[in-house]
Amino acid sequence: MEAAKESVIEASNLTKKYGEGETEVTALRNVSLEVKRGEVVLIMGPSGSGKTTLLSILGALLKPSSGSVSLGGEDIAVLSESELPDVRLNHLGFIFQDFNLLSALTARENVEVVLNLAGVKGAEARKRAEAFLTDLGLGERLDFRPEKLSGGEKQRVAIARALANEPDILLCDEPTANLDSKIGHDIIRRLQQIAKNQRKSVVIVSHDARIKEHADRVLWLEDGEFKQMAVMEHDPVCEMSIEREKAAASVTYKDKTYYFCSKGCAGEFQENPEKFIAGEGAHAV
């Protein structure tokens, strides 16, 4: 691979089709994306929009029907199957919704095994694994197996494993889906710090709208194409996130407009607005 440039990965005109003839389905349609060093990019969209397909192509897990993926100046979309494992092992870090840790191994061993695959063995692998885990606050959990770890701790082990071989980019598939709000926020904050402090590129695919505040860019993928990001609002009554254009009702109060998932929420708000908006002016437009 060539020396890293400001643009870490660049996808151009990606199209992915499944099936043939009448059963053919187009998952991606001429999608292009450039991710710079130190940037956090969040890709959102409805289920079936092509998010996982795009992430899989960026991660060299799936080949596009057409288009290119330049990583460090090399088009990984045209590499042979025998060449791809080296790319995935040394240049890409993966973080999954279900953690994908090996249950028979300790936290340290889960990180060590990735280092071993890259040729780092013995004491050096052990030292590096411990350093990554300690940096993520797991210094006292090194010898714990996954069953003894909380969800947040498992995801931090997964982050350490993803970082072990100093990849160019982290690819995250719904990294907060199995975590509660507080722990999910901590995981995203850590990914943001990694991007800024270590100059790693981070691409996150998620339905979690709370991640938006930590992203440098938010892209909306729908029907296999990038489209204008839907404007999200916060229903002050039920606290549900809703698309502004799909809101069931809106109410203007003190020169600010509030949006609601249902007419019932709007009616409850109108009975006593101050009950719901105290300290929540940021949700108004």
Secondary structure, DSSP 8 states (H G I E B T S, - for coil): -----SEEEEEEEEEEEES-GGG-EEEEEEEEEEEETT-EEEEE--TTSSHHHHHHHHTTSS--SEEEEEETTEEGGGS-TTTHHHHHHHHEEEE-TT----TTS-HHHHHHHHHHHTT--HHHHHHHHHHHHHHTT-TT-TT--GGGS-HHHHHHHHHHHHHTT--SEEEEESTTTTS-HHHHHHHHHHHHHHHHHH--EEEEE-S-GGGGGG-SEEEEEETTEEE----EEE-TTT--EEEGGG-SEEEEETTEEEEESSHHHHHHHHH-HHHHHTT-GGG--
